Amino acid sequence: MNYSSRRFSPTPPDKGSFPLDHDGECKTFMKTYMQCLEKNKYEQGECREQAKEYLQCRMDRQLMAKEDFKNLGFKENTKNQS
């Protein structure tokens, strides 16, 4: 059997994989989020707004698919709801 004659065509996962921010378009938001985590002993609940702003930046710049925040684990009562 000749393995070189077969073509492998990978397909990306539906979620969980997105382009890296090579140009640093959302770097400021990422740094703010990371600083918040460090300040709050990596308690994610304390940094939900920063996480949301970071994800919004990524969606706005097409670094990830647009997604409703409730599907990303954010409750309806948080500000900046899309």
C-alpha positions, -999 to +999 in steps of 0.1 A: +000+000+000+013+034-009+007+058+019+018+089-001-011+085-025-036+091+003-044+127+011-052+136+046-075+166+049-077+178+085-109+195+097-109+221+125-130+215+156-163+234+159-151+251+191-119+254+211-095+264+183-091+299+170-063+320+154-036+334+176-034+371+180-001+375+161-006+413+157-014+419+194-047+435+186-062+423+219-030+422+239-041+451+262-073+432+271-054+400+277-028+418+300-056+434+320-073+401+325-041+384+335-033+412+359-067+408+374-062+371+379-029+376+396-043+403+418-072+381+428-051+349+434-064+334+401-100+335+413-117+337+378-150+349+392-134+382+402-123+389+366-153+380+346-157+415+331-121+416+320-125+381+305-156+393+287-139+424+273-110+402+260-134+378+243-153+407+228-121+421+214-113+387+198-148+385+183-147+421+170-114+414+152-125+380+139-100+361+160-128+339+171-163+332+160-190+356+172-209+339+200-236+350+224-220+355+259-246+333+275-231+304+255-197+313+268-208+310+304-217+346+312-250+354+329-275+378+315-270+404+342-233+412+334-227+445+316-217+449+280-241+422+269-241+416+231 
